[in-house]
Amino acid sequence: MTALAQTPAAGYYAVIFTSTRTAGDQGYGEMAARMAELAAQQPGYLGAESARDDGLGITVSYWESEAAIAAWKRNAEHLVAQAKGHSTWYQHFQLRVAKVERSYGK
Amino acid sequence: MTALAQTPAAGYYAVIFTSTRTAGDQGYGEMAARMAELAAQQPGYLGAESARDDGLGITVSYWESEAAIAAWKRNAEHLVAQAKGHSTWYQHFQLRVAKVERSYGK
């Protein structure tokens, strides 16, 4: 992704997912692309930004509500990916749910 | 940075800074390293994670309070970097201040 996400002024949610990977692809690249595509189809999805370098990956996705985040977490295909991420793809990860209070930019 | 930030359970703040760069370094790399070093010395700083690829950069820094974020924004050396970022280094950027409500990981 090379364009910044276009989001409302405030009051929405950010899911900050940071991770370090295990060695080798093991199907990760294909899954990541599929999950990005599938997330974008969910109700309440507002956008996402993703970058990885030097072993550290950051994906921030934006959502209208906590309910939208919870529904995406329960998505059947996403549940399979989460399990594989936990068991195989990620050495470490941290997922933070945060409410956006203000923003600015150019 | 290759290690994930170690942060408290919840109730702290995340500053999500996403950007696309202009062409050329123009002193950016040196400034970015200095700002990371300087931020880590500020009261209320809890950690940071940063990644850039394919033109999109994401830096998430974590802070104890809104007051700590406001004080860092007013830091004299940081003000110079912010001005240069706005005028020269960033094609587009978005800064979001968000309150972390929950987190989990491995």
Backbone of each chain as ProteinMPNN parsed JSONL, in Angstrom:
{"seq_chain_A": "MTALAQTPAAGYYAVIFTSTRTAGDQGYGEMAARMAELAAQQPGYLGAESARDDGLGITVSYWESEAAIAAWKRNAEHLVAQAKGHSTWYQHFQLRVAKVERSYGK", "coords_chain_A": {"N_chain_A": [[0.836, -1.197, 0.0], [0.619, 2.173, -0.869], [-0.653, 4.549, -0.519], [-2.008, 6.864, 1.83], [-4.442, 6.123, 4.352], [-7.785, 7.288, 4.176], [-9.59, 8.819, 6.523], [-12.275, 9.545, 8.941], [-12.735, 12.571, 10.973], [-12.463, 12.11, 13.817], [-13.127, 9.85, 16.614], [-13.378, 7.316, 15.688], [-11.989, 3.953, 15.432], [-8.705, 2.57, 15.831], [-6.851, -0.274, 14.962], [-3.928, -1.455, 15.964], [-1.494, -3.405, 14.809], [1.365, -5.019, 15.489], [4.298, -6.841, 14.641], [6.789, -9.466, 14.721], [8.281, -11.679, 12.444], [8.481, -15.253, 11.933], [11.03, -17.4, 10.414], [11.13, -17.753, 6.811], [8.516, -17.986, 4.259], [6.126, -19.594, 4.282], [3.465, -19.533, 3.354], [2.577, -17.107, 4.181], [2.624, -14.584, 2.787], [0.644, -14.778, 0.799], [-1.621, -15.185, 2.395], [-1.643, -12.757, 3.823], [-2.213, -10.883, 1.831], [-4.75, -11.781, 1.062], [-6.184, -11.441, 3.463], [-6.079, -8.644, 3.714], [-7.627, -7.909, 1.541], [-10.061, -9.113, 2.23], [-10.682, -7.902, 4.702], [-11.198, -5.319, 3.848], [-13.696, -5.581, 2.801], [-15.435, -5.728, 4.882], [-18.199, -4.681, 6.992], [-18.086, -1.399, 8.327], [-15.384, -1.01, 7.992], [-12.725, 1.254, 7.531], [-10.29, 1.737, 6.349], [-6.736, 1.034, 5.824], [-3.254, 0.785, 6.709], [0.012, -0.331, 5.961], [3.251, -1.566, 6.673], [6.495, -3.012, 6.417], [9.718, -3.579, 7.587], [13.114, -4.572, 8.107], [12.514, -6.704, 9.724], [10.447, -5.98, 11.457], [6.978, -5.587, 11.424], [4.188, -3.465, 10.772], [0.784, -3.038, 10.859], [-1.897, -0.938, 10.547], [-5.26, -0.779, 10.978], [-8.42, 0.771, 10.336], [-11.536, 1.461, 11.844], [-15.1, 1.811, 12.134], [-16.322, 1.264, 14.579], [-16.18, -0.483, 17.772], [-17.755, -2.747, 17.615], [-17.616, -3.414, 14.915], [-14.948, -4.157, 14.724], [-14.937, -6.392, 16.411], [-16.637, -8.106, 14.999], [-15.169, -8.584, 12.661], [-12.994, -9.909, 13.783], [-14.209, -12.318, 14.396], [-14.762, -13.415, 11.939], [-14.914, -16.215, 9.782], [-12.908, -17.103, 7.92], [-10.892, -15.425, 8.644], [-10.426, -16.262, 11.246], [-9.119, -18.694, 10.827], [-6.745, -17.738, 9.689], [-5.784, -16.217, 11.851], [-5.204, -18.244, 13.705], [-3.171, -19.63, 12.383], [-1.313, -17.612, 12.23], [-0.671, -17.274, 14.923], [0.382, -19.785, 15.569], [2.403, -20.254, 13.685], [3.359, -18.116, 11.852], [4.08, -15.741, 13.23], [6.628, -14.635, 15.32], [6.602, -12.91, 17.501], [3.821, -10.89, 18.469], [1.76, -7.965, 18.805], [-1.404, -6.739, 19.486], [-3.243, -3.859, 19.47], [-6.082, -2.095, 20.453], [-7.391, 1.012, 19.839], [-8.888, 4.182, 20.48], [-9.392, 6.79, 18.288], [-8.694, 10.08, 18.956], [-8.012, 12.572, 17.97], [-6.719, 14.125, 14.97], [-4.378, 15.179, 12.452], [-2.921, 16.475, 9.396], [-1.225, 16.543, 6.21]], "CA_chain_A": [[0.0, 0.0, 0.0], [1.444, 3.376, -0.891], [-1.461, 5.735, -0.231], [-2.469, 6.935, 3.211], [-5.868, 5.884, 4.542], [-8.627, 8.479, 4.335], [-10.46, 8.495, 7.655], [-13.029, 10.693, 9.474], [-11.984, 13.48, 11.854], [-12.146, 11.47, 15.1], [-14.207, 9.04, 17.159], [-13.324, 5.962, 15.142], [-11.023, 3.096, 16.121], [-7.519, 2.055, 15.141], [-6.274, -1.53, 15.436], [-2.488, -1.382, 15.7], [-0.967, -4.763, 14.873], [2.808, -5.034, 15.247], [4.735, -8.236, 14.679], [8.03, -9.965, 14.147], [7.969, -12.916, 11.751], [9.372, -16.404, 11.947], [11.769, -17.517, 9.153], [10.454, -18.357, 5.663], [7.202, -17.419, 3.971], [5.133, -20.544, 4.8], [2.112, -19.138, 2.974], [2.22, -15.844, 4.831], [2.379, -13.497, 1.828], [-0.654, -14.996, 0.169], [-2.636, -14.943, 3.424], [-1.69, -11.332, 4.158], [-2.92, -10.21, 0.739], [-6.16, -12.187, 1.144], [-6.8, -10.805, 4.643], [-6.245, -7.219, 3.412], [-8.759, -7.841, 0.615], [-11.272, -9.503, 2.955], [-10.958, -6.862, 5.703], [-11.749, -4.151, 3.157], [-15.101, -5.864, 2.458], [-16.239, -5.846, 6.104], [-18.929, -3.492, 7.436], [-17.391, -0.563, 9.297], [-13.964, -0.843, 7.641], [-12.461, 2.613, 7.044], [-9.016, 1.821, 5.641], [-5.606, 0.391, 6.493], [-1.907, 1.124, 6.257], [0.864, -1.447, 6.324], [4.667, -1.454, 6.287], [7.39, -3.944, 7.106], [11.13, -3.578, 7.222], [14.073, -4.934, 9.143], [11.944, -7.71, 10.618], [9.28, -5.491, 12.19], [5.84, -5.22, 10.607], [3.113, -2.694, 11.401], [-0.439, -2.801, 10.093], [-2.929, -0.214, 11.282], [-6.537, -0.729, 10.267], [-9.323, 1.759, 10.941], [-12.885, 0.9, 11.919], [-16.117, 2.74, 12.654], [-16.793, 0.945, 15.936], [-15.711, -1.7, 18.435], [-18.557, -3.872, 17.112], [-17.073, -3.785, 13.603], [-13.69, -4.868, 15.008], [-15.282, -7.702, 16.978], [-17.211, -8.936, 13.931], [-14.05, -8.986, 11.793], [-12.209, -10.904, 14.527], [-14.948, -13.592, 14.382], [-14.896, -13.903, 10.553], [-14.427, -17.606, 9.746], [-11.643, -17.201, 7.198], [-9.932, -14.679, 9.461], [-10.096, -17.112, 12.403], [-8.101, -19.638, 10.364], [-5.494, -16.976, 9.555], [-5.3, -15.872, 13.201], [-4.625, -19.438, 14.323], [-1.903, -19.894, 11.692], [-0.399, -16.551, 12.658], [-0.238, -17.547, 16.291], [1.163, -21.019, 15.654], [3.448, -20.44, 12.668], [3.953, -16.983, 11.134], [4.591, -14.653, 14.062], [7.461, -14.905, 16.486], [5.907, -12.111, 18.515], [2.932, -9.866, 17.933], [0.94, -7.24, 19.777], [-2.55, -6.088, 18.87], [-3.787, -2.824, 20.347], [-7.291, -1.409, 19.99], [-7.301, 2.375, 20.366], [-9.892, 5.117, 19.958], [-8.737, 7.982, 17.76], [-9.274, 11.264, 19.579], [-7.78, 13.73, 17.081], [-5.743, 13.874, 13.922], [-4.11, 16.247, 11.491], [-1.958, 16.035, 8.393], [-1.207, 17.305, 4.958]], "C_chain_A": [[0.878, 1.257, 0.0], [0.643, 4.649, -0.628], [-1.914, 5.699, 1.225], [-3.975, 6.692, 3.257], [-6.599, 7.212, 4.74], [-9.664, 8.165, 5.395], [-11.198, 9.742, 8.133], [-12.182, 11.497, 10.463], [-11.57, 12.797, 13.154], [-13.312, 10.594, 15.506], [-14.282, 7.646, 16.586], [-12.21, 5.191, 15.85], [-9.856, 2.708, 15.211], [-7.124, 0.733, 15.778], [-4.815, -1.538, 14.991], [-1.918, -2.777, 15.9], [0.517, -4.719, 14.522], [3.317, -6.449, 15.451], [6.182, -8.395, 14.24], [7.727, -11.356, 13.606], [8.941, -14.038, 12.103], [10.071, -16.479, 10.577], [10.903, -18.148, 8.059], [9.06, -17.808, 5.469], [6.072, -18.28, 4.531], [3.684, -20.139, 4.528], [1.669, -17.788, 3.508], [1.819, -14.747, 3.832], [1.001, -13.578, 1.185], [-1.794, -14.703, 1.157], [-2.774, -13.456, 3.722], [-2.462, -10.555, 3.098], [-4.419, -10.521, 0.799], [-6.861, -11.508, 2.329], [-7.018, -9.31, 4.407], [-7.472, -7.013, 2.519], [-10.082, -8.104, 1.353], [-11.66, -8.448, 3.999], [-11.668, -5.677, 5.054], [-13.217, -4.331, 2.77], [-16.006, -5.865, 3.691], [-17.002, -4.553, 6.402], [-18.11, -2.704, 8.466], [-15.909, -0.38, 9.04], [-13.741, 0.544, 7.046], [-11.175, 2.739, 6.249], [-7.918, 1.117, 6.418], [-4.307, 0.882, 5.894], [-0.979, 0.042, 6.773], [2.281, -1.212, 5.853], [5.456, -2.498, 7.057], [8.804, -3.677, 6.647], [11.935, -4.057, 8.407], [13.462, -5.881, 10.184], [10.708, -7.293, 11.368], [8.174, -5.084, 11.22], [4.811, -4.45, 11.407], [1.953, -2.615, 10.423], [-1.411, -2.066, 11.006], [-4.187, -0.228, 10.429], [-7.497, 0.15, 11.063], [-10.76, 1.283, 10.781], [-13.843, 1.902, 12.546], [-16.436, 2.515, 14.122], [-16.095, -0.292, 16.48], [-16.458, -2.923, 17.906], [-18.036, -4.349, 15.759], [-15.767, -4.571, 13.775], [-13.981, -6.278, 15.515], [-15.832, -8.645, 15.908], [-16.112, -9.444, 12.994], [-13.188, -10.049, 12.491], [-12.869, -12.281, 14.481], [-15.144, -14.158, 12.973], [-14.214, -15.257, 10.4], [-13.069, -17.745, 9.066], [-10.523, -16.505, 7.978], [-9.504, -15.5, 10.684], [-9.018, -18.137, 12.038], [-6.741, -18.94, 10.266], [-4.917, -16.607, 10.925], [-4.605, -17.06, 13.851], [-3.262, -19.764, 13.712], [-0.859, -18.842, 12.074], [0.187, -16.844, 14.017], [0.721, -18.729, 16.335], [2.437, -20.98, 14.813], [4.139, -19.154, 12.212], [4.624, -15.945, 12.026], [5.44, -15.173, 15.208], [6.851, -14.189, 17.701], [4.909, -11.206, 17.797], [2.227, -9.169, 19.088], [-0.184, -6.573, 19.001], [-3.138, -5.113, 19.884], [-5.018, -2.207, 19.693], [-7.323, -0.038, 20.655], [-8.343, 3.264, 19.711], [-9.204, 6.414, 19.533], [-9.442, 9.226, 18.274], [-9.095, 12.51, 18.734], [-6.74, 13.363, 16.045], [-5.527, 15.132, 13.095], [-3.074, 15.749, 10.506], [-1.908, 16.982, 7.23], [-1.19, 16.331, 3.794]], "O_chain_A": [[1.795, 1.365, 0.815], [1.227, 5.728, -0.525], [-2.172, 4.631, 1.779], [-4.693, 7.017, 2.312], [-6.092, 8.13, 5.384], [-10.534, 7.322, 5.177], [-10.818, 10.861, 7.789], [-11.041, 11.133, 10.749], [-10.41, 12.906, 13.551], [-14.353, 10.58, 14.848], [-15.161, 6.869, 16.959], [-11.565, 5.715, 16.759], [-10.008, 2.543, 14.001], [-7.068, 0.629, 17.003], [-4.512, -1.616, 13.8], [-1.864, -3.276, 17.024], [0.881, -4.417, 13.386], [2.834, -7.173, 16.322], [6.722, -7.577, 13.495], [7.001, -12.126, 14.235], [10.074, -13.793, 12.516], [9.74, -15.707, 9.677], [10.044, -18.981, 8.348], [8.477, -17.234, 6.388], [5.162, -17.764, 5.18], [2.795, -20.367, 5.349], [0.525, -17.376, 3.312], [0.807, -14.07, 4.012], [0.295, -12.579, 1.051], [-2.789, -14.067, 0.81], [-3.886, -12.948, 3.86], [-3.264, -9.678, 3.42], [-5.253, -9.635, 0.61], [-7.999, -11.057, 2.204], [-8.027, -8.759, 4.848], [-8.248, -6.077, 2.71], [-11.08, -7.418, 1.134], [-12.841, -8.139, 4.158], [-12.602, -5.106, 5.617], [-13.904, -3.361, 2.451], [-17.224, -5.991, 3.558], [-16.518, -3.46, 6.105], [-17.514, -3.29, 9.369], [-15.237, 0.331, 9.788], [-14.481, 0.965, 6.157], [-10.976, 3.731, 5.547], [-8.139, 0.657, 7.538], [-4.252, 1.33, 4.748], [-1.152, -0.451, 7.888], [2.493, -0.712, 4.749], [5.132, -2.827, 8.198], [9.062, -3.561, 5.448], [11.503, -3.964, 9.556], [13.835, -5.866, 11.357], [9.979, -8.146, 11.873], [8.418, -4.313, 10.292], [4.582, -4.742, 12.581], [2.123, -2.175, 9.286], [-1.707, -2.526, 12.109], [-4.183, 0.251, 9.296], [-7.403, 0.259, 12.286], [-11.15, 0.772, 9.732], [-13.456, 2.728, 13.373], [-16.782, 3.456, 14.836], [-15.491, -1.056, 15.727], [-15.879, -4.0, 17.764], [-18.015, -5.55, 15.487], [-15.519, -5.536, 13.052], [-13.341, -7.241, 15.092], [-15.53, -9.838, 15.911], [-16.131, -10.604, 12.584], [-12.711, -10.983, 11.846], [-12.179, -13.3, 14.523], [-15.645, -15.273, 12.828], [-13.076, -15.436, 10.833], [-12.181, -18.427, 9.577], [-9.372, -16.94, 7.97], [-8.348, -15.435, 11.103], [-8.12, -18.415, 12.832], [-5.723, -19.476, 10.702], [-3.705, -16.676, 11.131], [-3.552, -16.912, 14.471], [-2.321, -20.126, 14.42], [0.324, -19.148, 12.221], [1.387, -16.685, 14.241], [1.735, -18.697, 17.032], [3.439, -21.597, 15.175], [5.368, -19.095, 12.184], [5.62, -15.336, 11.634], [5.017, -16.044, 15.968], [6.624, -14.78, 18.757], [5.132, -10.807, 16.654], [2.113, -9.706, 20.19], [0.053, -5.922, 17.984], [-3.484, -5.489, 21.004], [-4.991, -1.843, 18.517], [-7.286, 0.067, 21.881], [-8.645, 3.114, 18.527], [-8.517, 7.053, 20.33], [-10.64, 9.407, 18.056], [-9.932, 13.412, 18.773], [-5.976, 12.414, 16.218], [-6.376, 16.022, 13.046], [-2.424, 14.73, 10.737], [-2.473, 18.076, 7.261], [-1.174, 16.752, 2.637]]}, "seq_chain_B": "MTALAQTPAAGYYAVIFTSTRTAGDQGYGEMAARMAELAAQQPGYLGAESARDDGLGITVSYWESEAAIAAWKRNAEHLVAQAKGHSTWYQHFQLRVAKVERSYGK", "coords_chain_B": {"N_chain_B": [[14.358, -0.492, 14.126], [13.792, -3.552, 15.726], [12.557, -4.899, 17.739], [9.518, -5.4, 19.509], [7.566, -2.841, 21.105], [7.342, -2.554, 24.626], [4.625, -2.197, 26.533], [2.197, -0.809, 28.919], [-0.877, -2.356, 30.193], [-3.296, -1.014, 29.371], [-4.924, 2.211, 28.733], [-3.051, 4.066, 28.124], [-1.492, 6.211, 25.613], [-1.379, 6.174, 22.021], [0.515, 7.473, 19.387], [0.005, 7.649, 16.124], [1.781, 7.846, 13.328], [1.727, 8.29, 10.0], [3.157, 8.303, 6.741], [4.083, 9.516, 3.46], [7.019, 9.874, 1.562], [8.916, 12.573, 0.096], [11.107, 12.752, -2.834], [14.558, 11.633, -2.559], [17.046, 11.937, 0.106], [17.716, 14.232, 1.688], [18.62, 14.916, 4.271], [16.921, 13.575, 5.886], [17.179, 10.926, 7.005], [19.133, 11.134, 9.012], [17.895, 12.987, 10.704], [15.62, 11.53, 11.443], [16.676, 9.443, 12.966], [17.814, 10.933, 15.041], [15.53, 12.126, 16.16], [14.15, 9.869, 17.085], [15.883, 9.059, 19.086], [15.818, 11.303, 20.767], [13.101, 11.487, 21.452], [12.828, 9.228, 23.019], [13.964, 10.05, 25.353], [12.158, 11.657, 26.587], [9.878, 12.701, 29.216], [7.33, 10.437, 30.153], [7.4, 8.891, 27.885], [6.852, 5.748, 26.384], [7.666, 3.915, 24.507], [8.344, 2.879, 21.07], [7.551, 2.006, 17.664], [8.59, 1.343, 14.364], [8.352, 1.314, 10.82], [9.094, 1.133, 7.34], [8.155, 0.729, 4.029], [7.997, 0.398, 0.444], [7.377, 3.039, -0.016], [5.575, 3.916, 1.885], [5.509, 4.968, 5.215], [5.351, 4.078, 8.677], [5.181, 5.131, 11.94], [4.694, 4.344, 15.229], [4.326, 5.746, 18.302], [4.356, 5.487, 21.869], [2.782, 6.746, 24.772], [2.468, 8.01, 28.129], [0.477, 9.884, 28.685], [-1.735, 12.474, 27.433], [-0.629, 14.936, 28.031], [2.101, 14.418, 28.045], [2.507, 13.876, 25.344], [1.866, 16.38, 24.258], [3.894, 17.958, 25.36], [6.191, 16.887, 24.167], [5.636, 17.526, 21.523], [6.096, 20.244, 21.624], [8.803, 20.464, 22.045], [11.906, 22.027, 21.423], [13.9, 21.253, 19.518], [12.515, 19.305, 18.216], [10.459, 20.81, 17.097], [11.785, 22.13, 15.036], [12.376, 19.95, 13.39], [9.763, 19.112, 12.787], [8.874, 21.283, 11.223], [10.6, 21.115, 9.028], [9.863, 18.619, 8.109], [7.236, 19.098, 7.286], [7.639, 21.004, 5.261], [9.506, 19.859, 3.504], [10.285, 17.01, 3.686], [8.056, 15.265, 3.747], [5.624, 14.098, 1.541], [2.925, 13.505, 1.931], [1.318, 13.323, 5.093], [-0.125, 11.852, 8.055], [-1.16, 12.356, 11.299], [-2.255, 10.696, 14.086], [-3.799, 10.755, 17.22], [-4.449, 8.473, 19.674], [-6.286, 6.672, 22.159], [-5.311, 3.87, 23.924], [-7.276, 1.11, 24.436], [-7.409, -1.634, 24.883], [-5.326, -4.579, 24.725], [-3.504, -7.361, 23.322], [-1.282, -10.172, 22.923], [1.566, -12.121, 21.856]], "CA_chain_B": [[13.891, -1.151, 15.35], [13.326, -4.902, 15.423], [11.831, -5.458, 18.879], [8.234, -4.753, 19.776], [7.531, -1.997, 22.296], [6.735, -3.136, 25.824], [3.751, -1.142, 27.053], [1.26, -1.25, 29.963], [-2.07, -3.08, 29.727], [-4.216, -0.124, 28.665], [-5.07, 3.526, 29.335], [-1.997, 4.966, 27.638], [-1.793, 6.788, 24.31], [-0.573, 5.868, 20.84], [0.574, 8.459, 18.318], [0.175, 6.908, 14.873], [2.255, 8.79, 12.315], [1.911, 7.627, 8.709], [3.672, 9.299, 5.808], [4.777, 9.21, 2.212], [8.169, 10.767, 1.481], [9.362, 13.176, -1.154], [12.291, 12.068, -3.371], [15.865, 11.998, -2.0], [17.109, 11.888, 1.568], [17.661, 15.628, 2.154], [18.858, 15.007, 5.714], [15.824, 12.925, 6.606], [17.616, 9.754, 7.777], [19.83, 11.604, 10.205], [16.886, 13.59, 11.579], [14.728, 10.498, 11.981], [17.429, 8.755, 14.021], [17.952, 11.868, 16.172], [14.213, 12.303, 16.797], [13.861, 8.638, 17.827], [16.737, 9.108, 20.28], [15.346, 12.393, 21.62], [11.772, 11.113, 21.954], [13.01, 8.213, 24.072], [14.418, 10.725, 26.578], [11.11, 12.539, 27.102], [9.01, 12.172, 30.273], [6.081, 9.834, 29.703], [7.623, 8.04, 26.695], [6.743, 4.33, 26.735], [8.253, 3.069, 23.475], [7.969, 3.208, 19.692], [7.789, 1.004, 16.623], [8.682, 2.061, 13.107], [8.632, 0.514, 9.628], [8.821, 1.817, 6.078], [8.447, 0.023, 2.785], [7.176, 0.716, -0.705], [6.99, 4.445, -0.012], [4.735, 4.256, 3.032], [6.152, 4.815, 6.518], [4.49, 4.111, 9.859], [5.819, 5.141, 13.248], [3.753, 4.443, 16.337], [4.986, 5.959, 19.59], [3.432, 5.264, 22.982], [2.981, 7.788, 25.787], [1.648, 7.845, 29.332], [-0.618, 10.848, 28.8], [-1.858, 13.548, 26.441], [0.296, 16.002, 28.412], [3.441, 14.009, 27.59], [2.513, 14.058, 23.888], [1.879, 17.818, 24.001], [5.224, 18.475, 25.716], [7.125, 16.443, 23.111], [5.342, 18.316, 20.321], [6.637, 21.597, 21.817], [10.259, 20.397, 22.188], [12.486, 22.982, 20.458], [14.57, 20.554, 18.417], [11.444, 18.613, 17.502], [9.739, 21.821, 16.308], [12.569, 22.344, 13.813], [12.167, 18.759, 12.561], [8.38, 19.148, 12.292], [8.783, 22.279, 10.152], [11.299, 20.552, 7.867], [9.019, 17.529, 7.628], [6.089, 19.678, 6.586], [8.051, 21.753, 4.061], [10.493, 19.211, 2.629], [10.464, 15.554, 3.697], [6.83, 14.476, 3.581], [4.644, 14.455, 0.523], [1.701, 13.504, 2.724], [1.416, 12.628, 6.375], [-1.282, 11.946, 8.933], [-0.834, 12.049, 12.686], [-3.47, 10.38, 14.851], [-3.619, 10.492, 18.641], [-5.486, 7.496, 20.034], [-6.163, 6.103, 23.497], [-5.327, 2.412, 23.844], [-8.313, 0.593, 25.333], [-7.078, -3.009, 25.248], [-4.286, -5.158, 23.882], [-3.07, -8.712, 23.63], [-0.213, -10.577, 22.014], [2.413, -13.225, 22.305]], "C_chain_B": [[13.369, -2.546, 15.014], [12.586, -5.534, 16.591], [10.522, -4.701, 19.066], [8.328, -3.923, 21.053], [6.827, -2.735, 23.437], [5.92, -2.048, 26.503], [2.816, -1.696, 28.124], [0.01, -1.895, 29.353], [-3.008, -2.193, 28.9], [-4.216, 1.237, 29.341], [-3.978, 4.507, 28.957], [-2.36, 5.419, 26.217], [-0.837, 6.299, 23.226], [-0.631, 7.056, 19.89], [0.95, 7.707, 17.046], [0.537, 7.917, 13.791], [2.514, 8.029, 11.025], [2.288, 8.679, 7.68], [4.101, 8.686, 4.487], [5.839, 10.285, 2.039], [8.267, 11.433, 0.115], [10.615, 12.441, -1.632], [13.57, 12.531, -2.672], [15.856, 12.013, -0.489], [16.972, 13.272, 2.19], [17.795, 15.765, 3.676], [17.835, 14.27, 6.559], [16.3, 11.79, 7.521], [18.272, 10.136, 9.093], [18.84, 12.201, 11.212], [16.021, 12.525, 12.228], [15.404, 9.755, 13.135], [17.535, 9.643, 15.266], [16.61, 12.037, 16.901], [13.822, 11.053, 17.598], [14.622, 8.621, 19.15], [16.2, 10.132, 21.286], [13.974, 12.065, 22.232], [11.897, 10.159, 23.137], [13.474, 8.807, 25.395], [13.323, 11.555, 27.234], [10.326, 11.883, 28.24], [7.73, 11.59, 29.679], [6.197, 8.983, 28.455], [7.605, 6.579, 27.115], [7.389, 3.394, 25.719], [7.794, 3.5, 22.1], [8.281, 2.04, 18.778], [7.728, 1.73, 15.29], [8.992, 1.112, 11.962], [8.328, 1.365, 8.394], [9.089, 0.854, 4.944], [7.537, 0.545, 1.692], [6.621, 2.142, -0.637], [6.153, 4.885, 1.17], [5.478, 3.991, 4.346], [5.136, 4.887, 7.639], [5.387, 4.146, 11.084], [4.719, 5.276, 14.289], [4.576, 4.65, 17.605], [3.934, 5.924, 20.684], [3.806, 6.174, 24.141], [2.014, 7.58, 26.946], [0.396, 8.709, 29.328], [-0.636, 11.803, 27.614], [-0.856, 14.661, 26.742], [1.715, 15.684, 27.947], [3.572, 14.195, 26.078], [2.631, 15.549, 23.542], [3.248, 18.421, 24.293], [6.254, 18.096, 24.651], [6.89, 17.232, 21.823], [5.96, 19.716, 20.403], [8.154, 21.617, 21.976], [10.94, 21.208, 21.063], [13.115, 22.286, 19.257], [13.54, 19.814, 17.551], [10.64, 19.588, 16.627], [10.449, 22.091, 14.987], [12.35, 21.181, 12.845], [10.747, 18.737, 11.976], [8.242, 20.113, 11.11], [9.429, 21.758, 8.872], [10.495, 19.398, 7.262], [7.874, 18.047, 6.78], [6.514, 20.285, 5.25], [8.774, 20.89, 3.035], [10.37, 17.696, 2.546], [9.212, 14.758, 3.347], [5.972, 15.01, 2.448], [3.269, 14.56, 1.184], [2.016, 12.887, 4.075], [0.09, 12.772, 7.115], [-0.814, 11.554, 10.328], [-2.135, 11.856, 13.452], [-3.08, 10.119, 16.306], [-4.781, 9.622, 19.1], [-5.215, 6.936, 21.423], [-6.313, 4.584, 23.422], [-6.278, 1.852, 24.898], [-8.045, -0.843, 25.753], [-6.0, -3.517, 24.307], [-4.043, -6.6, 24.286], [-1.983, -9.092, 22.639], [0.492, -11.814, 22.515], [3.862, -12.862, 22.06]], "O_chain_B": [[12.569, -2.69, 14.089], [12.031, -6.622, 16.437], [10.445, -3.5, 18.805], [9.077, -4.262, 21.969], [5.845, -3.446, 23.224], [6.485, -1.072, 26.998], [2.652, -2.911, 28.233], [-0.127, -1.964, 28.131], [-3.461, -2.604, 27.832], [-3.594, 1.415, 30.388], [-3.978, 5.649, 29.415], [-3.41, 5.05, 25.69], [0.342, 6.047, 23.475], [-1.709, 7.584, 19.619], [2.062, 7.197, 16.911], [-0.288, 8.737, 13.389], [3.428, 7.207, 10.965], [1.803, 9.809, 7.732], [4.436, 7.504, 4.406], [5.602, 11.458, 2.328], [7.765, 10.92, -0.884], [11.137, 11.591, -0.91], [13.663, 13.681, -2.243], [14.797, 12.092, 0.134], [16.191, 13.457, 3.123], [17.16, 16.624, 4.288], [17.869, 14.327, 7.788], [15.878, 11.702, 8.674], [18.005, 9.546, 10.14], [18.935, 11.953, 12.414], [15.722, 12.601, 13.419], [14.775, 9.476, 14.156], [17.37, 9.175, 16.393], [16.575, 12.084, 18.131], [13.229, 11.168, 18.671], [14.09, 8.228, 20.188], [16.134, 9.869, 22.486], [13.734, 12.346, 23.406], [11.169, 10.269, 24.123], [13.392, 8.156, 26.437], [13.528, 12.102, 28.318], [10.128, 10.668, 28.242], [7.12, 12.196, 28.798], [5.205, 8.409, 28.004], [8.262, 6.203, 28.085], [7.636, 2.225, 26.016], [6.949, 4.386, 21.972], [9.141, 1.206, 19.064], [6.908, 2.629, 15.105], [9.806, 0.201, 12.114], [7.426, 2.202, 8.405], [10.147, 0.226, 4.903], [6.453, 1.064, 1.959], [5.531, 2.416, -1.138], [6.025, 6.08, 1.437], [6.012, 2.901, 4.551], [4.176, 5.654, 7.572], [6.254, 3.288, 11.248], [3.912, 6.204, 14.238], [5.424, 3.824, 17.94], [2.776, 6.281, 20.466], [4.983, 6.355, 24.455], [0.912, 7.057, 26.782], [-0.628, 8.327, 29.893], [0.348, 11.915, 26.883], [-0.297, 15.262, 25.824], [2.443, 16.574, 27.509], [4.618, 14.62, 25.588], [3.392, 15.932, 22.654], [3.713, 19.294, 23.56], [7.096, 18.916, 24.283], [7.84, 17.566, 21.114], [6.306, 20.305, 19.379], [8.741, 22.698, 22.037], [10.579, 21.077, 19.893], [12.89, 22.684, 18.114], [13.68, 19.715, 16.332], [10.195, 19.222, 15.539], [9.809, 22.261, 13.95], [12.165, 21.384, 11.645], [10.556, 18.386, 10.812], [7.579, 19.802, 10.121], [8.893, 21.929, 7.777], [10.459, 19.231, 6.043], [7.577, 17.518, 5.709], [5.84, 20.106, 4.236], [8.678, 21.143, 1.834], [10.351, 17.145, 1.446], [9.298, 13.7, 2.724], [5.638, 16.194, 2.394], [2.554, 15.549, 1.026], [2.886, 12.023, 4.181], [-0.703, 13.675, 6.847], [-0.147, 10.534, 10.504], [-3.001, 12.73, 13.467], [-2.152, 9.361, 16.586], [-5.946, 9.984, 18.937], [-4.063, 6.749, 21.817], [-7.315, 4.074, 22.92], [-6.109, 2.088, 26.094], [-8.41, -1.239, 26.86], [-5.784, -2.961, 23.23], [-4.325, -7.013, 25.411], [-1.787, -8.411, 21.632], [0.064, -12.461, 23.471], [4.756, -13.652, 22.365]]}, "name": "protein", "num_of_chains": 2, "seq": "MTALAQTPAAGYYAVIFTSTRTAGDQGYGEMAARMAELAAQQPGYLGAESARDDGLGITVSYWESEAAIAAWKRNAEHLVAQAKGHSTWYQHFQLRVAKVERSYGKMTALAQTPAAGYYAVIFTSTRTAGDQGYGEMAARMAELAAQQPGYLGAESARDDGLGITVSYWESEAAIAAWKRNAEHLVAQAKGHSTWYQHFQLRVAKVERSYGK"}
